[in-house]
Amino acid sequence: MKKPVIACRIPYLAIEDGVDGFLVPQEAEALTEKIIWLLDHPQKAHAMGESGFRKVQSEYNWTRIVDRIETFYRQRVPGARESGAMHI
């Protein structure tokens, strides 16, 4: 399901406001406004959903996740190898 996201504005979210969804304050009125906007603009809502889907496919696949974890540990573990899977 390629749907736009509406989330509360908190740190470290991967949502780009107005690109793949909306970030709103923690208020019912703001959430209501964005839901109505998406219903009134189905083509833009579809484009936001597609954008979010592409981001998830490229940024949150297992290869990227493993690379990030390995990089994290390489930066913190003395003598960790620079390439290939770590062997601890």
C-alpha positions, -999 to +999 in steps of 0.1 A: +000+000+000+016+032-012-001+058+011+011+091+024+019+093+061+006+118+086+027+118+118+033+140+148+063+163+145+089+146+166+127+143+161+143+117+139+114+108+117+122+099+081+092+117+067+098+147+046+069+171+053+050+177+021+070+152+001+060+117+013+035+128+039+028+155+065+043+163+099+017+179+122+016+192+158+000+169+183-034+185+178-066+169+165-074+199+143-040+197+125-045+160+118-080+166+106-069+193+082-042+171+066-066+141+062-092+164+045-064+178+023-053+144+012-089+134+004-094+166-016-061+161-035-060+124-045-033+128-072-009+146-049-017+120-021-008+093-046+025+110-055+033+113-018+026+076-013+048+067-042+076+089-029+074+073+006+074+038-010+106+046-030+123+059+001+114+027+021+126+005-007+160+022-010+167+031+027+152+003+047+162-029+029+182-055+047+214-047+028+213-010+039+204-020+075+233-044+078+257-019+063+247+007+088+250-017+118+284-029+105+296+007+101+284+016+136+304-013+152+335-007+130+336+028+143+335+016+179+353-018+179+391-015+179+407-036+150+374-041+132+379-048+095+371-021+070+354-043+043+333-074+043+312-089+071+326-085+106+336-117+124+334-112+162 
